[in-house]
């Protein structure tokens, strides 16, 4: 095979990129083989090679703007022509020369976020905001990362900052209105509308405002917003048809509701969604025929917003599966592709298909604790307890390499988990001595699991090792004061061992913390017996 050489290739790039929006030189450095078709990654890598190897700064001056614009404008195309790892490496290489580009930091942040690493994404978006603090786009994406990591308050501040900087920035408005609906703060959306009447002109935001109005019982006003959103939208707005159909139904416009539900039914794919739609359609059919039927129980099953989200989730998972299948064809020796495929199938409840993909992953790399562990959990879902036990046993004896250990850290996978699951299986099989060993080994690796300490306490109490049981219960309570079952078991143990005052004091604390809980009722019964 011919070695790659570095050529100056003359190419009509203006013909290649239609209306690029930036200047393109006639001659750019490209890594190629003879007869090799030039791709976007070739262009960028060729430029970087020149800068890194020759350190000729005139190349930076001649081609720098071209390469940075090429990368930013065609980053999605570059990603499509490389593996995800190569694409990220390429973007980070470019950042070494253009670290002060806010857009480049944003692209890297988005890439990490889409790959499932929000913490890494946060580092780069913070850098982008430092460089350009008045960018609505950067504040909006920072809010998306915060929301995904459970910091809704910080997310709200970022999005409000974004719309203060640009009152027409619809992506930030959409995130704010969606957050308020998600947290049932419907009146906040109406306050936003009073101050910003132009929001009704954004179809996706009018949809969110319609949800708020309907949730507050203003069904006719909700229909006005939702119908306008449907009329104005050039692209499909998520959940819009579901929301409008529900508003028609709530306002007793049976025919309109029926027509829209039937249209939705023809388009959806998820079996669960279709079943729920059938229930609504049958109900509406009876209403139109004048039959008296019990009202549809809106509390039963999923709400329509949840159903719509489930449908969107289903379609997204199917897209991910097709993408991963193509990736498996292109890179058949990558064990993580099959692992990700297995996870996709598992999320759909297709556990047989998931198990098949996990087994393929293990064929490529057998010493993978995470995959054995996940395969074991899938077998348990299928009711194949013995196979589940064997897979999780394999998980605890694996010896992953450094690269795999690094991936575990990025995925927040702790190798103590297989031991804890192994302990649960042994308990179900009444093999209590083996369960104790599994929990003890898991706690040696990670002593922060309150649930593991609690279960070990119950096992020790069963074995009449009351001092060890008490010690484990106390550790569980220290780690999580809101885990109420441990109060009951520890209090009973204290009363049993002659420390009645300590036990009853613990029960009274539980009654104060959670007076309406099931555990509180149990505590009250024990206190009644023991005073």
C-alpha positions as CSV (number, residue, x, y, z in Angstrom):
1,X,0.0,0.0,0.0
2,X,1.3,3.4,-0.9
3,X,2.4,5.6,1.9
4,X,0.5,8.9,2.5
5,X,2.3,11.9,1.2
6,X,1.6,15.5,1.7
7,X,0.7,17.3,-1.5
8,X,-0.5,20.8,-2.3
9,X,-3.7,19.9,-4.2
10,X,-5.4,22.4,-6.4
11,X,-9.1,22.0,-6.2
12,X,-12.2,24.0,-7.1
13,X,-13.4,24.2,-3.5
14,X,-16.0,26.8,-4.4
15,X,-17.7,24.3,-6.6
16,X,-17.4,21.7,-3.8
17,X,-19.1,23.9,-1.2
18,X,-22.2,25.7,-2.4
19,X,-22.3,29.2,-1.0
20,X,-19.8,28.6,1.9
21,X,-20.1,32.1,3.3
22,X,-16.3,32.4,3.7
23,X,-13.2,32.8,1.5
24,X,-11.7,29.6,0.1
25,X,-8.0,29.5,-1.2
26,X,-7.3,27.8,-4.5
27,X,-4.6,25.6,-3.1
28,X,-4.8,23.8,0.3
29,X,-2.5,21.1,1.9
30,X,-4.1,17.7,2.0
31,X,-3.0,14.2,3.1
32,X,-3.9,11.9,0.2
33,X,-2.9,8.6,-1.4
34,X,-2.7,8.6,-5.3
35,X,-6.3,8.4,-6.6
36,X,-7.7,9.0,-3.2
37,X,-10.9,11.1,-3.1
38,X,-10.4,14.2,-1.0
39,X,-12.6,14.4,2.1
40,X,-13.1,17.2,4.7
41,X,-11.1,15.4,7.4
42,X,-8.2,15.1,4.8
43,X,-8.2,18.9,4.4
44,X,-8.1,19.6,8.2
45,X,-5.6,16.9,9.0
46,X,-3.3,18.1,6.2
47,X,-3.3,21.6,7.5
48,X,-2.6,20.4,11.1
49,X,0.2,18.2,9.8
50,X,1.9,21.2,8.2
51,X,1.6,23.3,11.3
52,X,2.7,20.6,13.7
53,X,5.6,19.2,11.6
54,X,7.0,22.2,9.8
55,X,5.9,24.9,12.2
56,X,5.7,27.2,9.2
57,X,3.6,30.1,10.5
58,X,2.9,31.3,7.0
59,X,0.5,28.3,6.7
60,X,-1.4,29.6,9.7
61,X,-1.7,33.0,7.9
62,X,-2.5,31.5,4.5
63,X,-5.0,28.8,5.6
64,X,-5.9,29.4,9.2
65,X,-9.2,31.2,8.5
66,X,-10.1,28.7,5.9
67,X,-9.6,25.7,8.2
68,X,-11.4,27.2,11.2
69,X,-14.4,28.2,9.0
70,X,-14.4,24.8,7.3
71,X,-14.4,23.1,10.7
72,X,-17.2,25.2,12.2
73,X,-19.4,25.3,9.1
74,X,-19.0,21.6,8.1
75,X,-18.3,20.0,11.5
76,X,-21.3,17.7,11.1
77,X,-20.1,16.5,7.7
78,X,-16.6,15.9,9.2
79,X,-18.1,13.9,12.0
80,X,-20.1,11.8,9.4
81,X,-16.9,11.0,7.5
82,X,-14.9,9.8,10.6
83,X,-15.4,7.7,13.7
84,X,-16.7,9.7,16.7
85,X,-13.3,9.3,18.4
86,X,-11.4,10.6,15.4
87,X,-13.8,13.5,14.9
88,X,-13.4,14.6,18.5
89,X,-9.6,14.2,18.3
90,X,-9.6,16.4,15.2
91,X,-11.7,19.1,16.8
92,X,-9.4,19.1,19.9
93,X,-6.3,19.3,17.7
94,X,-7.7,22.4,16.0
95,X,-8.5,23.9,19.4
96,X,-4.7,23.8,20.2
97,X,-4.3,26.6,17.6
98,X,-7.6,28.3,18.0
99,X,-8.3,28.0,21.8
100,X,-9.8,31.5,21.7
101,X,-12.6,30.5,19.3
102,X,-15.9,30.4,21.2
103,X,-17.6,28.6,18.4
104,X,-15.0,25.8,18.4
105,X,-15.3,25.4,22.2
106,X,-19.1,25.2,21.7
107,X,-18.7,22.5,19.0
108,X,-16.5,20.4,21.2
109,X,-18.9,20.9,24.2
110,X,-21.9,19.8,22.0
111,X,-20.0,16.7,20.8
112,X,-19.1,15.6,24.4
113,X,-22.7,16.2,25.5
114,X,-24.1,14.1,22.6
115,X,-21.6,11.4,23.4
116,X,-23.0,11.3,27.0
117,X,-20.2,13.2,28.9
118,X,-21.9,16.3,30.3
119,X,-19.1,17.1,32.7
120,X,-16.6,17.3,29.9
121,X,-19.1,19.3,27.9
122,X,-19.4,21.8,30.8
123,X,-15.7,22.6,30.7
124,X,-15.7,23.7,27.1
125,X,-19.0,25.6,27.2
126,X,-17.6,27.5,30.3
127,X,-14.6,28.4,28.2
128,X,-16.8,29.6,25.4
129,X,-18.8,31.8,27.7
130,X,-15.6,33.3,29.2
131,X,-14.5,34.3,25.7
132,X,-17.9,35.7,24.7
133,X,-20.0,36.3,27.8
134,X,-22.8,38.0,25.8
135,X,-23.6,35.1,23.5
136,X,-27.2,33.8,23.9
137,X,-26.2,30.6,22.2
138,X,-23.5,29.8,24.7
139,X,-25.8,30.5,27.7
140,X,-28.5,28.4,26.2
141,X,-26.3,25.4,25.7
142,X,-24.9,25.8,29.2
143,X,-28.4,25.7,30.5
144,X,-29.1,22.5,28.6
145,X,-26.1,20.9,30.2
146,X,-27.1,22.1,33.7
147,X,-30.7,20.7,33.2
148,X,-29.3,17.4,32.1
149,X,-27.2,17.1,35.2
150,X,-30.1,18.0,37.6
151,X,-29.3,21.7,38.2
152,X,-32.6,23.2,37.0
153,X,-32.1,26.4,38.9
154,X,-28.8,27.1,37.2
155,X,-30.3,26.2,33.9
156,X,-33.1,28.7,34.3
157,X,-30.7,31.5,35.1
158,X,-28.7,30.7,31.9
159,X,-31.8,30.7,29.8
160,X,-33.1,33.9,31.3
161,X,-29.7,35.5,30.7
162,X,-29.9,34.3,27.0
163,X,-33.3,35.9,26.4
164,X,-32.2,39.1,28.2
165,X,-29.3,39.3,25.7
166,X,-31.5,38.5,22.7
167,X,-35.3,38.7,23.2
168,X,-35.8,36.8,19.9
169,X,-33.7,33.8,20.8
170,X,-36.4,31.2,20.5
171,X,-34.3,28.2,21.6
172,X,-33.8,29.7,25.0
173,X,-37.5,30.7,25.2
174,X,-38.4,27.1,24.4
175,X,-36.2,25.7,27.1
176,X,-37.6,28.1,29.7
177,X,-41.3,27.5,28.9
178,X,-40.7,23.7,28.7
179,X,-39.0,23.9,32.2
180,X,-41.9,25.8,33.7
181,X,-44.4,23.2,32.3
182,X,-42.2,20.3,33.5
183,X,-42.1,21.8,37.0
184,X,-45.9,22.6,36.9
185,X,-45.2,26.3,37.1
186,X,-47.8,27.1,34.5
187,X,-48.6,30.6,35.7
188,X,-44.9,31.6,35.2
189,X,-45.4,30.9,31.5
190,X,-48.4,33.2,31.4
191,X,-46.4,35.9,33.1
192,X,-43.7,35.5,30.4
193,X,-46.4,35.9,27.7
194,X,-47.8,39.1,29.2
195,X,-44.3,40.7,29.1
196,X,-43.3,39.1,25.8
197,X,-46.4,38.9,23.6
198,X,-44.2,38.0,20.5
199,X,-43.8,34.5,22.0
200,X,-47.1,33.4,20.4
201,X,-45.4,33.8,17.0
202,X,-43.0,31.0,17.7
203,X,-44.9,27.8,17.0
204,X,-43.0,25.5,19.4
205,X,-43.3,28.1,22.2
206,X,-47.0,28.7,21.5
207,X,-47.3,25.0,21.9
208,X,-45.8,25.2,25.4
209,X,-48.0,28.2,26.3
210,X,-51.0,26.2,25.1
211,X,-50.0,23.4,27.5
212,X,-49.9,25.9,30.4
213,X,-53.3,27.3,29.6
214,X,-54.9,23.9,29.3
215,X,-53.2,22.8,32.6
216,X,-54.8,25.9,34.3
217,X,-58.2,24.9,32.8
218,X,-58.4,27.6,30.1
219,X,-59.1,25.1,27.3
220,X,-60.6,27.4,24.7
221,X,-57.6,29.8,25.0
222,X,-55.3,26.8,24.8
223,X,-56.9,25.7,21.6
224,X,-56.3,29.2,20.1
225,X,-52.6,29.0,20.9
226,X,-52.3,25.3,19.8
227,X,-54.2,25.9,16.5
228,X,-52.0,28.9,15.7
229,X,-48.9,26.8,16.4
230,X,-50.1,24.1,14.1
231,X,-50.9,26.6,11.4
232,X,-47.6,28.5,11.6
233,X,-45.3,25.6,12.0
234,X,-43.2,24.6,9.0
235,X,-41.7,21.7,10.8
236,X,-43.4,19.2,13.1
237,X,-43.5,20.5,16.7
238,X,-43.1,17.7,19.3
239,X,-46.4,16.8,21.1
240,X,-48.4,19.5,19.3
241,X,-51.0,17.2,17.8
242,X,-51.3,15.3,21.1
243,X,-51.8,18.5,23.0
244,X,-54.3,19.9,20.6
245,X,-56.3,16.7,20.5
246,X,-56.4,16.6,24.3
247,X,-57.6,20.2,24.4
248,X,-60.4,19.4,21.9
249,X,-61.4,16.5,24.1
250,X,-61.3,18.6,27.3
251,X,-63.5,21.3,25.7
252,X,-65.9,18.5,24.4
253,X,-65.2,19.2,20.7
254,X,-65.6,15.4,20.1
255,X,-65.5,15.4,16.3
256,X,-62.3,17.5,16.1
257,X,-60.7,15.4,18.8
258,X,-61.7,12.2,17.0
259,X,-60.3,13.3,13.6
260,X,-57.0,14.4,15.1
261,X,-56.5,11.3,17.2
262,X,-57.2,9.1,14.2
263,X,-54.6,11.0,12.2
264,X,-52.1,10.6,15.0
265,X,-52.9,6.9,15.2
266,X,-52.0,6.4,11.6
267,X,-48.6,8.0,12.1
268,X,-47.3,6.6,15.4
269,X,-45.2,3.4,15.8
270,X,-45.1,2.6,19.5
271,X,-47.5,-0.2,20.5
272,X,-48.1,1.4,23.9
273,X,-49.0,4.7,22.3
274,X,-51.4,3.0,19.8
275,X,-53.2,1.2,22.6
276,X,-53.8,4.4,24.5
277,X,-55.0,6.1,21.4
278,X,-57.4,3.3,20.7
279,X,-58.9,3.9,24.2
280,X,-59.4,7.6,23.4
281,X,-60.9,6.9,19.9
282,X,-63.3,4.3,21.3
283,X,-64.4,6.8,24.0
284,X,-64.9,9.5,21.4
285,X,-66.8,7.2,19.1
286,X,-69.2,6.4,21.9
287,X,-69.7,10.1,22.6
288,X,-70.4,10.9,19.0
289,X,-73.0,8.1,18.9
290,X,-74.7,9.5,22.0
291,X,-73.8,6.6,24.3
292,X,-73.2,7.2,27.9
293,X,-69.7,6.1,28.9
294,X,-67.6,6.5,32.0
295,X,-65.2,9.3,31.7
296,X,-61.7,8.4,30.4
297,X,-59.5,8.0,33.5
298,X,-56.8,10.5,32.8
299,X,-54.9,9.4,35.9
300,X,-54.6,5.8,34.6
301,X,-51.6,5.0,32.6
302,X,-49.5,7.7,31.0
303,X,-50.6,11.3,30.5
304,X,-50.7,12.5,26.8
305,X,-47.5,14.5,27.2
306,X,-45.8,11.4,28.6
307,X,-47.2,9.3,25.8
308,X,-46.0,11.8,23.2
309,X,-42.6,11.8,24.8
310,X,-42.6,8.0,24.8
311,X,-43.3,8.0,21.1
312,X,-40.5,10.5,20.5
313,X,-38.2,8.4,22.7
314,X,-39.1,5.3,20.7
315,X,-38.4,6.9,17.4
316,X,-35.1,8.3,18.7
317,X,-34.0,4.9,20.0
318,X,-34.8,3.3,16.6
319,X,-32.7,6.0,14.9
320,X,-29.9,5.3,17.3
321,X,-30.1,1.6,16.6
322,X,-29.9,2.1,12.8
323,X,-26.9,4.4,13.3
324,X,-25.2,1.9,15.6
325,X,-25.8,-1.0,13.1
326,X,-24.1,1.0,10.4
327,X,-21.2,1.8,12.8
328,X,-20.9,-2.0,13.6
329,X,-20.6,-2.7,9.8
330,X,-17.9,-0.1,9.4
331,X,-16.0,-1.1,12.6
332,X,-17.0,-4.7,13.4
333,X,-14.2,-5.2,16.0
334,X,-15.3,-2.4,18.3
335,X,-16.9,-4.0,21.4
336,X,-18.5,-0.8,22.6
337,X,-20.7,-0.5,19.5
338,X,-22.4,-3.8,20.4
339,X,-22.6,-2.7,24.0
340,X,-24.4,0.5,23.0
341,X,-26.7,-1.5,20.7
342,X,-27.6,-3.8,23.5
343,X,-28.5,-0.8,25.7
344,X,-30.8,0.6,23.0
345,X,-32.6,-2.7,22.7
346,X,-32.8,-3.0,26.5
347,X,-34.4,0.5,26.7
348,X,-37.1,-0.8,24.4
349,X,-37.7,-3.8,26.6
350,X,-36.3,-6.1,23.8
351,X,-34.1,-8.1,26.2
352,X,-33.4,-11.1,23.9
353,X,-32.0,-8.8,21.2
354,X,-30.1,-6.9,24.0
355,X,-28.5,-10.1,25.3
356,X,-27.4,-11.0,21.7
357,X,-25.6,-7.7,21.3
358,X,-23.9,-7.9,24.7
359,X,-22.7,-11.4,23.8
360,X,-21.3,-10.0,20.6
361,X,-19.5,-7.3,22.6
362,X,-17.9,-10.0,24.8
363,X,-16.7,-11.9,21.8
364,X,-14.6,-8.9,20.8
365,X,-13.4,-8.2,24.4
366,X,-14.1,-10.8,27.1
367,X,-12.6,-9.0,30.1
368,X,-15.3,-6.4,30.3
369,X,-16.9,-6.2,33.8
370,X,-19.6,-3.7,32.6
371,X,-20.9,-5.8,29.7
372,X,-21.0,-9.0,31.8
373,X,-22.8,-7.2,34.5
374,X,-25.3,-5.7,32.1
375,X,-25.8,-9.0,30.4
376,X,-26.5,-10.6,33.8
377,X,-29.2,-8.0,34.5
378,X,-30.8,-8.6,31.1
379,X,-30.9,-12.4,31.9
380,X,-32.6,-11.6,35.2
381,X,-35.2,-9.5,33.3
382,X,-35.8,-12.6,31.1
383,X,-36.3,-14.8,34.2
384,X,-33.1,-16.7,33.4
385,X,-31.7,-16.5,36.9
386,X,-29.0,-19.1,36.6
387,X,-27.6,-17.4,33.4
388,X,-27.8,-14.1,35.2
389,X,-25.9,-15.4,38.2
390,X,-23.2,-16.9,36.0
391,X,-22.8,-13.6,34.0
392,X,-22.5,-11.5,37.1
393,X,-20.0,-14.0,38.5
394,X,-18.0,-13.4,35.4
395,X,-18.3,-9.7,35.9
396,X,-16.5,-9.8,39.3
397,X,-13.6,-11.9,38.1
398,X,-12.8,-9.8,35.0
399,X,-9.5,-8.0,34.7
400,X,-10.2,-5.0,32.5
401,X,-7.3,-3.0,31.0
402,X,-6.4,0.6,31.8
403,X,-8.3,1.9,28.8
404,X,-11.5,0.1,29.8
405,X,-11.1,1.3,33.4
406,X,-11.0,4.8,32.0
407,X,-14.2,4.3,30.1
408,X,-15.9,3.0,33.3
409,X,-15.0,6.2,35.0
410,X,-16.4,8.3,32.2
411,X,-19.6,6.3,32.3
412,X,-19.8,6.5,36.1
413,X,-19.8,2.7,36.4
414,X,-18.5,1.4,39.7
415,X,-17.1,-2.1,39.7
416,X,-18.8,-2.7,43.2
417,X,-22.2,-2.9,41.5
418,X,-21.8,-6.5,40.2
419,X,-21.0,-7.6,43.8
420,X,-24.1,-6.0,45.1
421,X,-26.3,-7.5,42.4
422,X,-24.6,-10.9,43.1
423,X,-25.6,-10.5,46.7
424,X,-29.2,-9.8,45.8
425,X,-29.3,-13.0,43.6
426,X,-27.8,-15.1,46.4
427,X,-30.5,-13.7,48.8
428,X,-33.2,-14.7,46.4
429,X,-31.7,-18.2,46.3
430,X,-31.5,-18.2,50.1
431,X,-27.7,-18.6,49.9
432,X,-27.1,-16.2,52.7
433,X,-23.4,-16.9,53.4
434,X,-22.5,-16.3,49.8
435,X,-24.6,-13.1,49.9
436,X,-22.7,-11.8,52.9
437,X,-19.4,-12.4,51.1
438,X,-20.6,-10.6,48.0
439,X,-21.8,-7.5,49.9
440,X,-18.7,-7.4,52.0
441,X,-16.5,-7.4,48.9
442,X,-18.6,-4.8,47.2
443,X,-18.4,-2.5,50.3
444,X,-14.6,-2.9,50.3
445,X,-14.6,-1.4,46.8
446,X,-17.2,1.3,47.5
447,X,-18.3,1.9,51.1
448,X,-20.7,4.7,50.1
449,X,-23.7,2.4,49.3
450,X,-26.2,2.8,52.1
451,X,-28.4,0.1,50.5
452,X,-25.5,-2.4,50.6
453,X,-24.8,-1.7,54.3
454,X,-28.5,-2.1,55.0
455,X,-28.8,-5.4,53.3
456,X,-25.6,-6.6,55.0
457,X,-27.2,-5.6,58.3
458,X,-30.3,-7.7,57.6
459,X,-28.1,-10.7,56.7
460,X,-26.0,-10.3,59.8
461,X,-29.2,-10.1,61.9
462,X,-30.4,-13.3,60.3
463,X,-27.1,-15.0,61.2
464,X,-27.6,-13.8,64.8
465,X,-24.5,-11.5,64.6
466,X,-26.3,-8.6,66.2
467,X,-23.3,-6.4,66.8
468,X,-22.3,-6.6,63.1
469,X,-26.0,-6.0,62.1
470,X,-26.2,-2.9,64.3
471,X,-22.9,-1.5,62.9
472,X,-24.2,-2.0,59.3
473,X,-27.6,-0.4,60.1
474,X,-25.8,2.6,61.7
475,X,-23.6,3.0,58.6
476,X,-26.6,2.9,56.3
477,X,-28.4,5.6,58.4
478,X,-25.3,7.9,58.4
479,X,-25.1,7.6,54.6
480,X,-28.8,8.3,54.0
481,X,-31.0,9.7,56.8
482,X,-34.0,9.6,54.4
483,X,-33.9,5.8,54.0
484,X,-36.7,5.1,56.4
485,X,-36.7,1.2,56.5
486,X,-33.4,1.2,58.3
487,X,-35.0,3.2,61.2
488,X,-37.5,0.3,61.7
489,X,-35.0,-2.5,61.6
490,X,-32.4,-0.7,63.8
491,X,-35.1,0.3,66.3
492,X,-36.3,-3.3,66.6
493,X,-32.8,-4.5,67.0
494,X,-32.1,-2.0,69.8
495,X,-35.3,-2.9,71.6
496,X,-34.5,-6.6,71.2
497,X,-31.1,-6.1,72.8
498,X,-32.5,-4.2,75.8
499,X,-32.0,-0.6,74.7
500,X,-35.7,0.3,74.5
501,X,-35.2,4.0,75.1
502,X,-32.7,4.3,72.1
503,X,-35.1,2.3,69.9
504,X,-38.2,4.3,70.7
505,X,-36.3,7.6,70.3
506,X,-35.3,6.5,66.8
507,X,-38.9,5.6,66.0
508,X,-40.1,9.1,67.2
509,X,-37.5,10.7,65.0
510,X,-38.9,8.7,62.0
511,X,-42.4,9.9,62.9
512,X,-41.2,13.5,62.9
513,X,-39.3,13.2,59.6
514,X,-42.0,11.3,57.6
515,X,-45.3,11.3,59.5
516,X,-47.3,10.0,56.4
517,X,-45.0,7.3,55.3
518,X,-45.7,3.5,55.5
519,X,-42.6,3.2,57.8
520,X,-44.2,5.8,60.2
521,X,-47.3,3.7,60.5
522,X,-45.1,0.7,61.4
523,X,-43.2,2.9,63.9
524,X,-46.5,3.9,65.5
525,X,-47.5,0.2,65.9
526,X,-44.2,-0.6,67.6
527,X,-44.4,2.4,69.9
528,X,-47.9,1.4,70.9
529,X,-46.6,-2.0,72.0
530,X,-43.4,-0.8,73.7
531,X,-44.5,2.7,74.9
